[in-house]
Amino acid sequence: MSDAHGHESDHDDAHDDHGFDGEPVKELGPDEPQTPNWLPLVGILVFVAGAVFFVTQREAPVKDAKEPAKAEQIVAKPMEPKPAQPVQARPVPQPAGSDAPIKKLTPDQVKDLQKRLQEVQKQRQEAGGAK
């Protein structure tokens, strides 16, 4: 297929000659500088220092021997309960677009409602006493 593009076979060989034979080099060339022997040691020291820094920063630092005692005193103290807030009644939702005022009960309706509530309370007390 390379002949279809007008390439010659000796042209392909020139592109493939990169001086790499697949085996690692055992000796450096005369123009290659030698790596100093101390350079790998510097890399190891930097890695170890980073690991030590990472491990030490994850732990909580202790500033003073008195600090843990204060923390124990604070933890040992029970929390004071907050006073209960009174429950507020929710307003009755009005239909959308309604500007009608809230209707108030007449005194007769209030008395009738009180009688009904008292009857319900008596029924609950009798049902609770029968158990």
C-alpha positions as CSV (number, residue, x, y, z in Angstrom):
1,M,0.0,0.0,0.0
2,S,2.9,2.3,0.6
3,D,3.7,2.0,-3.1
4,A,0.2,3.5,-3.9
5,H,1.3,6.8,-2.3
6,G,4.6,7.0,-4.2
7,H,6.8,6.0,-1.2
8,E,9.9,4.0,-1.8
9,S,10.9,1.1,0.5
10,D,14.3,2.8,1.5
11,H,12.4,5.9,2.5
12,D,10.4,4.0,5.1
13,D,13.6,2.5,6.5
14,A,14.9,6.1,7.1
15,H,11.9,7.0,9.3
16,D,12.1,3.8,11.3
17,D,15.8,4.3,12.3
18,H,15.5,6.1,15.6
19,G,18.4,4.3,17.4
20,F,16.1,2.4,19.7
21,D,16.5,-1.4,19.8
22,G,14.0,-2.1,22.6
23,E,16.7,-2.9,25.3
24,P,17.6,-0.6,28.1
25,V,21.0,1.2,27.9
26,K,23.6,-0.3,30.3
27,E,26.2,2.4,29.7
28,L,25.7,6.1,29.0
29,G,27.1,7.7,25.9
30,P,30.2,9.8,26.2
31,D,28.1,13.0,25.8
32,E,25.6,12.1,28.6
33,P,26.3,13.6,32.1
34,Q,26.4,11.3,35.1
35,T,23.7,11.7,37.8
36,P,25.3,12.6,41.2
37,N,25.0,9.8,43.8
38,W,23.4,12.2,46.4
39,L,20.4,13.2,44.1
40,P,18.4,10.0,44.9
41,L,19.0,10.6,48.6
42,V,17.5,14.1,48.3
43,G,14.4,12.7,46.7
44,I,14.0,10.1,49.5
45,L,14.4,12.8,52.1
46,V,11.8,15.1,50.5
47,F,9.4,12.2,50.3
48,V,9.9,11.2,53.9
49,A,9.6,14.8,55.1
50,G,6.4,15.2,53.2
51,A,5.0,12.0,54.7
52,V,6.0,13.0,58.3
53,F,4.4,16.5,57.7
54,F,1.2,14.9,56.4
55,V,0.9,12.5,59.4
56,T,1.7,15.2,62.0
57,Q,-0.8,17.7,60.6
58,R,-3.7,15.2,60.7
59,E,-3.5,14.9,64.5
60,A,-4.9,17.7,66.7
61,P,-2.2,19.8,68.2
62,V,-2.0,20.0,72.0
63,K,-1.0,23.5,73.0
64,D,-0.7,23.2,76.8
65,A,-1.2,20.5,79.4
66,K,-3.9,22.7,81.0
67,E,-6.1,22.8,77.9
68,P,-7.3,19.2,78.1
69,A,-8.3,19.8,81.8
70,K,-10.5,22.7,80.7
71,A,-12.0,20.7,77.9
72,E,-12.9,17.9,80.4
73,Q,-14.6,20.4,82.7
74,I,-16.6,21.8,79.9
75,V,-17.7,18.3,78.7
76,A,-18.5,17.2,82.3
77,K,-21.0,20.0,82.8
78,P,-24.5,19.1,81.8
79,M,-26.3,21.4,79.5
80,E,-29.1,23.5,80.9
81,P,-32.4,22.9,79.1
82,K,-34.0,25.8,77.3
83,P,-37.4,27.0,78.4
84,A,-40.2,25.7,76.2
85,Q,-41.6,28.2,73.8
86,P,-45.4,28.6,73.8
87,V,-47.1,27.1,70.8
88,Q,-48.7,29.6,68.6
89,A,-51.9,28.7,66.7
90,R,-51.5,28.7,63.0
91,P,-53.7,31.1,61.1
92,V,-56.5,29.5,59.1
93,P,-55.5,29.8,55.4
94,Q,-57.9,31.8,53.2
95,P,-58.8,30.8,49.7
96,A,-56.6,32.4,47.1
97,G,-57.8,35.8,46.0
98,S,-60.2,36.1,49.0
99,D,-60.2,39.4,50.7
100,A,-63.1,38.4,53.0
101,P,-62.6,39.3,56.7
102,I,-62.4,36.5,59.3
103,K,-65.9,35.8,60.6
104,K,-66.3,36.1,64.4
105,L,-68.6,33.9,66.4
106,T,-71.6,35.3,68.1
107,P,-71.9,34.8,71.9
108,D,-74.6,32.1,71.3
109,Q,-72.2,30.2,69.0
110,V,-69.4,30.5,71.6
111,K,-71.6,29.0,74.3
112,D,-72.7,26.2,72.1
113,L,-69.0,25.4,71.2
114,Q,-68.1,25.4,74.9
115,K,-70.8,22.9,75.7
116,R,-69.7,20.6,72.9
117,L,-66.1,20.8,74.1
118,Q,-67.1,19.9,77.7
119,E,-69.1,16.9,76.4
120,V,-66.2,15.6,74.5
121,Q,-63.9,16.0,77.5
122,K,-66.4,14.1,79.7
123,Q,-66.6,11.3,77.2
124,R,-62.8,11.0,77.1
125,Q,-62.6,11.0,80.9
126,E,-65.2,8.2,81.1
127,A,-63.5,6.2,78.3
128,G,-60.1,6.7,80.1
129,G,-61.6,5.6,83.5
130,A,-63.2,2.5,82.0
131,K,-59.9,1.0,80.9
